[in-house]
Amino acid sequence: MKKILLVILPLLFLSGCSVVGEILLGDLDDFIVVLYMVDLAFLVLAIGVIYTLIKMDLEKKKEIQARKKAEEDEIIRKRELEEKYGEDDALLIFNGDLTEDECIHKNKLIKKYGENFGMAVFNREILTGMTTEMIMDAINDFIIKIRESEHVEHYFFGKPVRRRVTFENGKVVSEKSGDADLFMKGMTLEMVHECIGKHNYQHDEHYYFGQPFRRRITFENGKLVSDEKARQIWQNMSRNMLVASWGNPEKKKETVYKNVVKLKWFYGGRRTRQNTRVYKWRVDLENNLVVGWKELE
C-alpha cells in the first residue's frame, strides 16, 4: 500500500497543478476547461478515497496491536495468578468466579481446619464432626445456645431462627433447617421469643406466631411441649384470633337478628379496570365466631 501511494500521490499532485495552471493562464477553450474541471473533481475524489484507505489501514493496525497487547496482558496475568495461588484457584480468579480476597480467606481456613472442613466452612456448609468454632466461622449469625446435658448443646442461628445445630462433646452430630423441628421440648417462652420474635396471639398455653399464623407452640408449666404448623383460619375461631391472624378486614357487612349477629368480613381487596373494588376472600362470622369462609376470585 505504501509503495502504491508513493507513486500515485505525486502524479495526482502534478496533474492537479497542471490543470489549475492551464485554467489560470487561459490557454484552454471552454469545453476543455469543463473537461479539466471534471478531471480536477475526480482528482479530489481520488485523494479523499486514498486518505480514507490510509486511515482504515492505520486503525486496523492499531486494533491488531491492541488485541495483541490484551492477549499478552492476559498471559502475564494468568502466569502471575498461577505463581501466587496455584493453577486451579488462578483459573477461578481469572474467570471471575473467585476474588483474590476470597481465595486468601479460603486458604487460611484450609490451613486452619484442613482441606475437608476448611472448604465446608468457606462454602458455609455443615458437616458431621465439625467443632463449634468451625460452625461460628461458617454461619456467623448465632442467636442462642441451649445446653441439654453435660455433653449435648444446641446452637440456634438466624433471626428469625432458620437453623439448629446440635453438638455432642463439642462435635456436630445433627443439623435442622427450615421451620419444622427447630425447637426442643423444655425450651422456655423467653428462649422462643429470642429465636423468632414475639407471638401474635395467646390462647391458654398455646402461642401463635406469624401473620397470618404460621406456627403454634404449646407450653406446659412454662416449658415447650409441642411446636407445630398452625392453620391460618378455622371453624369457631374467635373474632380476636381472626384479627390476630389475618388483620382487620378491608370491608365489613353486619346483619343483626333476634338471636344472632352475622358479620361478613372481606380481605385481599383490589381495584378493577372499571374502577370498582373486589375482594379475594369473604369470612362469615356469627356471634363473633368464624362459621365459614369463601374464596371470591
Order of alpha helices (4+ residues) and beta strands (2+ residues): alpha-alpha-alpha-alpha-alpha-alpha-beta-beta-beta-beta-alpha-beta-beta-beta-beta-alpha-beta-beta-beta-beta-beta-beta
